[in-house]
Amino acid sequence: MAGHRSSSSSKGKFSRRVAPFVPLALALAMHPAITGFLGGRAAENEVSAGDLAMVQCEDAEDSAQCHAKYRSGCNTSSGEYDPYLNFLKNTIDFPASAAPASFFDSLAQVRDKEKQLQDKQTELGETLTTHNHHDFQEPFKQLGEGSMQGVIGYLYGVTVETGGKGETSNCKLHTNEEDVDYHIFVGFDASTAAKIRKKSNSATLADKGKSIVVEMTPHYRAAFHPEWTGDVVKSALGKKVKVVGQLMVDNDHNNKGDDCGFSGASSGCWRASIWELHPVTQFQVCNSPSNDCDLNSANWVDLQSP
């Protein structure tokens, strides 16, 4: 993995242009869902109305610069994004005592959780889009969003998100591994996992569509787990894993092309739900030859280089 570039060479290059987004920033600051959020978690997470407004950024040269300046991410153009969603993605200051409330251990549980999202929208008479996560702050909190949760399953695949266009949560950085998320697919079928172990390759698209996505973020890795590299995670392909992280709805993928739980999902969908664990705060691998650890097994070991 390439090393971090020196930030001294880019001193003074950061600039923030907020003018194109001022009306939206004011609207967000006055939105009742946002003010409720500020009142409920401001002290814990040092959030402000500015953190929940869209901004335009330039010269965010690495993850350290990005996340020091832009808690809710930024865009390199004037295009829209969801700053409240990015704020959740970029949270790293979880209480030391936080423990998972429960664990997903089957596809049926994941699909049931996805159905709760659809039912909640029907109940409220509102539709979740890629830009209105803040409208659902309280309803999603009731469903567990923001809490620490876990998943026990098999590592189906790992995508290090270099290349492409980058994500606004990471200031659109996409060249270096240390600046991007790892999209990790955890499924529940032992026979599929056995095939993955044998081939040392990721699951098929159809199998990924039966998995839950968990994500390791660059600034969480840098702060707490620098040993988590893409190659290290991939070394556990096909193995049983136990993952803990923040439960979150990633409405960036609330569409029939991505989410297999979406009504009328296309044949190319690649995830069972838009519920995620994001960021991942704990990742363990089953060290049993039979690959059959249960929740309280003594054979769980922390992810480490093989």
Order of alpha helices (4+ residues) and beta strands (2+ residues): beta-alpha-alpha-beta-alpha-alpha-beta-alpha-alpha-beta-beta-alpha-alpha-beta-alpha-alpha-beta-beta-beta
